Amino acid sequence: SARGWCQDFRGSTARLVGKVICAKASRSISTYSQLSDEHTMLRDMCRTFADTELAPKAGEWDQAHKFPADAVKEMGNMGLMG
């Protein structure tokens, strides 16, 4: 059974529940110990946005085959799109 399966993926733990992979907030910060304060703030801002705005809606977008235009626009407003 795929339920309850966990995989370490880039510092976060992912749990496969049926067909949906849900991120679980158990990230390691030891990998990022050399980041400057500015980079740490940027990482934290991106992580918070992903955890609060993207992750809760990702399954819905995937099932509906919908591109998250509003979320991408918001990332642009945050200065993350170049």
C-alpha positions, 0 to 999 in steps of 0.5 A: 500500500502506498499510504503512509509512505514517506520519502526525504525530498530536498529537506522536507518529508513527503507523505504519499496519501492515495495519489496526492503527495503532501509536504510535511513541515519537518525541514532541516536547516543545517543545510542552509547554515552558511546563508547570509541574513538576506538569503535566509529572509528570502528562503523563509518568505518563499517557504511561508508562501509555498506552505500557506498559498501553494501547498493547500491548493496544489491538489485542486489545481492538479486535479482540475488541470488548472494553471495557478495564474493568480499564484504566479502573478503573486510570486511576480509581485513578490519579485520572484519571477526575475 
